[in-house]
Amino acid sequence: MTFECTVKAGHIGAGKYFDKKIIIHASNILDAMNKAKTKAGVKKGKSNFFGQSILEIKKINN
């Protein structure tokens, strides 16, 4: 399946970010969330551990 994930991205300081849409190919929504968290540019840190770096996930294709 293909998912469109909106994530917090950027290297502009703590608490500052911009929204970025990325396309993820995964078997289910939880796998898509885990893959999105590891992509380059996605905010890391404590908020990433709890999934707060992922703002939205939409399934766009089977």
C-alpha positions as CSV (number, residue, x, y, z in Angstrom):
1,M,0.0,0.0,0.0
2,T,1.0,3.6,-0.5
3,F,0.6,6.3,2.2
4,E,1.0,10.0,2.1
5,C,2.5,11.2,5.4
6,T,2.6,14.8,6.6
7,V,5.5,15.1,9.0
8,K,7.3,17.8,11.0
9,A,10.6,18.5,9.2
10,G,13.5,20.9,9.2
11,H,16.8,21.7,11.0
12,I,15.7,25.1,12.2
13,G,15.9,24.7,15.9
14,A,13.9,23.1,18.7
15,G,10.2,23.6,18.5
16,K,10.4,25.1,15.0
17,Y,9.4,23.1,11.9
18,F,7.7,23.1,8.6
19,D,5.1,20.6,7.3
20,K,6.5,18.2,4.7
21,K,4.6,15.6,2.7
22,I,6.4,12.3,1.9
23,I,5.3,9.1,0.1
24,I,5.8,5.8,2.0
25,H,5.3,2.3,0.7
26,A,4.3,0.0,3.6
27,S,2.2,-3.0,4.4
28,N,0.1,-1.2,7.0
29,I,-0.4,2.2,8.7
30,L,1.9,1.4,11.7
31,D,4.7,0.3,9.4
32,A,4.2,3.5,7.4
33,M,4.5,5.6,10.6
34,N,7.7,3.8,11.6
35,K,9.2,4.3,8.2
36,A,8.2,8.0,8.0
37,K,9.9,8.6,11.4
38,T,13.3,7.4,10.0
39,K,13.3,9.5,6.8
40,A,15.8,12.3,6.4
41,G,14.8,15.7,7.5
42,V,12.0,14.5,9.9
43,K,12.3,16.0,13.4
44,K,13.9,13.6,15.8
45,G,14.0,13.6,19.6
46,K,11.6,12.9,22.3
47,S,8.5,13.9,20.3
48,N,9.6,11.5,17.5
49,F,9.6,8.6,20.0
50,F,5.9,9.1,20.8
51,G,5.0,9.7,17.1
52,Q,4.4,13.4,17.5
53,S,6.5,14.1,14.4
54,I,3.8,12.5,12.3
55,L,1.0,15.0,11.7
56,E,-1.2,13.0,9.3
57,I,-1.2,9.7,7.4
58,K,-3.5,9.0,4.4
59,K,-3.8,5.9,2.4
60,I,-3.6,6.9,-1.3
61,N,-3.2,3.5,-3.1
62,N,-3.5,-0.3,-2.5
